[in-house]
Amino acid sequence: MWIKCSERQPEKYQKVLFMAKDAENPFPRSHMIGYRVGSEWVATHLFYGSDTLNDLVDITHWQELPDYPID
C-alpha cells in the first residue's frame, strides 16, 4: 500500500519503493528503489546523475519492498 510522504516517512536507510514526479511536470511519474537519509532521498540506481534526488524530483509516496522469494 502506498504511503503519502506528508503522512509518514520510512526509517533512515530503509530501502523502499518510492514514487517520484518531475518538479516541473506532474506527469509522468517514476517508480524508484532507494532510501531516505534525513530529508534527502537517494536512489539505489541513479539515472539522474545526482547523489540525491531532492533538487530534481518531488517524492510523493513510498511503500515497503516485498520479502525476497523463497525457492
Phi, psi and omega in degrees: 000136180285139179243130178290134178298331180289341180265322182199146178249151175290164176297154177303130179068008177284119179289130182220165169269128180229157182255127180237143173232147178299133183299332182260349183222114184295343178225148359278167176258155180236141172266134178220154173255133181186201183211168182247137174233105187065236178263002182263140175254138180233130176272141181288333176234085185292129172240005176265352179073033182223153177290322179234162185258351189303326181278347186253325184219162173259124176271119188252324185217160176209164173207156180292150176284150177289163176295154176294149179291150177248124181283000000 
